[in-house]
Amino acid sequence: MRRDRNLVGRIGPERWSTEVLHHPKRSEAGRSVTYAAGVLSRIDEFDAAFFGISPREAAWLDPQQRLLLELAWEAMESGGSSLSARAHRLRRYVGISAVD
């Protein structure tokens, strides 16, 4: 289902003090001129046990990794992938790259 919504919004002060970090000049080191971001909500609702991930490991997972697991599972279900014993021999791969 497609919903036309803008999911980028202003970062709230509960995350960090935007007042302290704000500066009108981009050249000012350690400061920012904008606080817009696409922020994931409800990351605490991730069901680590469902994916066989220990609570200790789940605490260190990047929220984007959690989202990838949930969406990959949803895609397999929507695509009709069977999770039977025979289907466990089938491998699925995801390629990801980052520069951070």
C-alpha positions in Angstrom: 0.0 0.0 0.0 1.4 3.4 -1.0 0.9 6.4 1.1 2.3 9.8 -0.1 4.0 11.0 3.1 7.2 12.9 3.7 9.1 10.8 6.3 11.9 13.3 6.8 11.3 15.7 9.7 13.0 17.8 12.2 15.1 15.9 14.8 13.5 16.4 18.2 15.3 17.9 21.2 15.0 14.6 23.1 17.7 13.1 20.8 20.3 15.9 21.4 20.5 19.6 22.1 20.0 21.2 18.7 20.3 24.6 20.3 23.9 23.9 21.4 24.9 22.5 18.0 23.2 25.1 15.8 25.3 27.6 13.9 24.2 29.6 10.8 27.5 29.1 9.0 28.4 25.7 7.5 32.1 26.4 7.9 31.8 26.4 11.7 33.4 23.1 12.8 31.3 20.8 15.0 28.1 22.6 14.3 25.1 22.1 12.1 22.8 24.3 10.0 20.0 21.8 9.7 18.4 19.1 11.8 16.3 17.3 9.3 16.4 13.5 9.2 14.6 10.4 8.3 14.4 8.8 11.8 13.2 5.2 12.5 10.6 5.0 15.1 9.6 2.0 17.4 13.0 0.3 17.0 12.4 -1.2 20.5 9.7 -3.4 19.0 12.1 -5.6 17.1 11.5 -9.3 17.8 15.1 -10.5 18.1 14.0 -14.0 19.2 12.0 -14.5 16.0 15.2 -14.1 14.0 17.3 -16.3 16.4 19.2 -13.3 17.7 20.3 -13.2 21.4 19.2 -10.1 23.4 22.9 -9.3 23.9 23.5 -9.2 20.2 20.2 -7.4 19.4 21.3 -4.6 21.7 24.2 -3.9 19.4 22.4 -4.2 16.1 22.1 -1.1 14.0 18.4 -0.1 13.6 18.9 -0.3 9.9 20.0 -3.9 10.2 16.8 -4.6 12.1 14.7 -3.0 9.4 16.5 -5.0 6.7 15.7 -8.2 8.5 12.1 -7.4 8.9 11.6 -6.1 5.3 13.5 -9.1 3.9 11.2 -11.5 5.8 8.2 -9.6 4.6 9.4 -9.7 1.0 9.9 -13.4 1.2 6.4 -14.0 2.6 4.9 -11.6 0.0 6.8 -13.4 -2.7 5.5 -16.8 -1.7 8.8 -18.2 -0.4 8.1 -21.3 1.5 9.9 -21.8 4.8 9.6 -25.5 4.6 12.6 -27.8 5.1 13.2 -28.0 1.4 13.2 -24.2 1.1 15.9 -24.0 3.7 18.4 -25.3 1.1 17.6 -22.2 -1.0 19.9 -19.2 -0.1 19.0 -15.6 -0.3 21.6 -12.8 -0.3 21.6 -9.1 0.2 24.4 -6.9 -0.8 25.0 -3.6 1.1 27.6 -1.0 1.0 28.2 2.1 3.2 30.8 4.8 3.3 30.4 5.8 6.9 
